[in-house]
Amino acid sequence: MTRPANRTIDYGNLMHRAMRGLIQEVLERIAVEGLPGKHHFFITFDTMHPDVEIADWLSDRYPGEMTIVIQHWFDNLTVTDEGFSVTLNFGDSPEPLYIPFDAIRTFVDPSVEFGLRFENQDESDEEEDEEAPMQEMAEPEEEPAKKGEAQVVSLDSFRKS
């Protein structure tokens, strides 16, 4: 069986799926068990994503991206394979939100200094081969993060320049 010579492993998409699966699993646990200890999340998402469901006044106020905090008060957290819905309090006004995993730009749990960042593709990236080979994640002279420093995984390091 002969395979085309231009086939490559799409590590960028594999990483995106794995990281979104991690977020899904964490939120599923929180929906059942609640937030343990001092854990809390800052989730930034694209408010213009076609499947995002937020109140008009929120999309007017945050035209592009919005960061929500899941910490002290949240209700009706429901997680599916595509995204999650949650009710949050905005100035004593509970508002339901639906956020697809594909709309998430960052997911941070500052209590344990953990963060994920999903880089956007601009039009020039889309014109390039979608299955670009993986580039090195860090320069050899870079030191690993010291204990106590947050580590954010950026998918930009996987993109072809």
C-alpha positions in Angstrom: 0.0 0.0 0.0 1.5 3.3 -1.1 0.8 6.5 0.9 1.1 10.0 -0.5 4.4 11.6 0.3 2.9 14.8 1.6 1.0 13.3 4.5 2.1 14.4 8.0 0.9 14.1 11.6 -1.1 17.1 12.5 0.3 17.6 16.0 -1.4 21.0 16.4 -4.9 19.6 16.0 -4.1 16.6 18.2 -2.8 18.9 21.0 -6.0 21.1 20.7 -8.2 18.1 21.0 -6.2 16.7 24.0 -6.2 20.1 25.8 -10.0 20.5 25.2 -10.5 17.0 26.5 -8.6 17.9 29.6 -10.9 21.0 30.1 -14.0 18.9 29.5 -12.9 16.3 32.1 -12.1 18.9 34.7 -15.4 20.7 34.2 -17.3 17.4 34.3 -15.7 16.6 37.7 -16.6 20.1 39.0 -20.2 19.7 37.8 -20.5 16.6 40.0 -18.2 17.3 42.9 -17.9 21.1 43.1 -14.7 23.0 43.3 -12.1 21.4 45.6 -10.0 23.6 47.9 -8.9 26.9 46.4 -9.3 25.8 42.8 -11.0 28.3 40.5 -10.9 29.1 36.8 -10.5 32.0 34.5 -11.8 31.1 31.1 -11.4 33.5 28.1 -13.5 32.7 25.1 -14.4 34.2 21.7 -17.8 35.9 22.1 -18.2 36.0 18.3 -17.9 32.2 17.9 -21.2 31.2 16.1 -22.1 28.6 18.8 -21.5 30.8 21.8 -24.8 31.7 23.6 -24.7 34.7 25.9 -27.0 37.6 26.6 -27.0 40.4 24.0 -25.9 42.9 26.6 -22.8 40.8 27.3 -21.9 40.3 23.6 -22.3 44.1 23.2 -20.1 44.8 26.2 -17.5 42.2 25.2 -17.3 42.2 21.3 -14.5 39.8 20.6 -13.6 38.0 23.8 -14.7 37.7 27.4 -13.2 36.2 30.5 -15.4 34.5 33.0 -14.5 33.3 36.5 -15.8 30.1 38.0 -15.2 30.4 41.7 -17.5 31.4 44.5 -20.9 31.2 42.8 -22.0 29.4 39.7 -25.0 27.2 39.0 -26.3 24.7 36.4 -22.8 23.7 35.2 -23.5 21.2 32.4 -20.8 19.7 30.3 -21.2 18.0 26.9 -18.7 16.7 24.3 -19.0 20.1 22.4 -19.0 22.6 25.3 -20.4 23.6 28.6 -23.2 25.8 30.0 -23.2 27.6 33.3 -25.1 30.3 35.0 -22.9 33.1 36.5 -23.8 36.2 38.5 -23.1 39.5 36.7 -23.9 42.4 39.2 -26.6 40.4 41.0 -28.1 39.3 37.8 -27.7 35.5 37.0 -27.0 34.9 33.3 -26.9 31.6 31.6 -24.0 31.1 29.2 -23.1 28.3 26.7 -19.5 28.1 25.6 -18.3 25.6 23.0 -14.8 24.2 23.7 -13.8 25.5 20.3 -14.4 29.0 21.4 -12.1 28.8 24.4 -8.9 30.9 24.1 -7.4 30.4 27.6 -8.2 28.2 30.6 -6.3 29.1 33.8 -6.4 27.8 37.3 -4.3 30.3 39.2 -4.6 28.3 42.5 -2.1 25.7 41.1 -0.5 28.0 38.5 -1.8 26.0 35.5 -2.9 27.4 32.2 -3.7 26.5 28.6 -3.7 28.9 25.7 -5.3 28.2 22.3 -3.8 30.4 19.6 -6.0 31.7 16.8 -5.2 31.1 13.2 -5.1 34.2 11.0 -5.9 34.1 7.3 -2.2 33.6 6.4 -2.0 30.5 8.5 -5.1 29.1 6.9 -3.6 29.5 3.5 -0.6 27.4 4.6 -0.6 23.6 4.7 -2.9 22.7 7.6 -0.7 19.8 8.5 2.5 21.7 9.0 5.2 19.8 10.8 5.8 20.5 14.5 8.5 23.0 15.5 10.5 22.7 18.7 8.6 23.9 21.7 11.4 25.7 23.5 14.8 27.0 22.6 17.6 24.8 24.0 19.0 27.6 26.2 15.6 28.2 27.8 15.5 27.1 31.4 12.4 25.2 32.7 10.0 27.1 34.8 11.0 27.4 38.4 8.7 26.0 41.1 6.0 28.6 41.8 5.9 30.0 38.3 2.9 29.5 36.1 3.3 27.4 33.0 1.1 28.2 30.0 1.2 25.8 27.0 1.1 27.8 23.8 0.2 26.2 20.6 2.0 28.9 18.7 5.2 26.9 19.2 3.7 24.2 17.1 2.8 26.4 14.2 4.9 26.8 11.1 6.4 30.4 10.9 
